[in-house]
Amino acid sequence: MTDAITEACSFEEVVEIINSSNRGESSGYFGGTDTRDAEIMAGQYAWEAAEDSGYTDDESIKAQLDILVEAGAEFDYSAALENAIGRKKQ
């Protein structure tokens, strides 16, 4: 799990964390910093958002990634989707 995403206070903060990561910058969160790839951050967000909604099928996960993209988050969509779907098995 990526603490920076889990501890984000708003959706806008999630987008900024992903974009910072995409630029190679670490993301601060309460108690530390996180340097994971943007795709891992986006995948985690998509999975957690889908899980919170009660719909964890692949289309619902894609919809969460689409929302991130529409909000301006920059990441490799395919890699983030693979990461998010892979979380179903954990």
Secondary structure, 3 states (H helix, E strand, C coil): CCHHHHCCCCHHHHHHHHHHHHCCCCEEECCEEECCCHHHHHHHHHHHHHHHHCCCCHHHHHHHHHHHHHCCCCCCHHHHHHHHHHHHHC
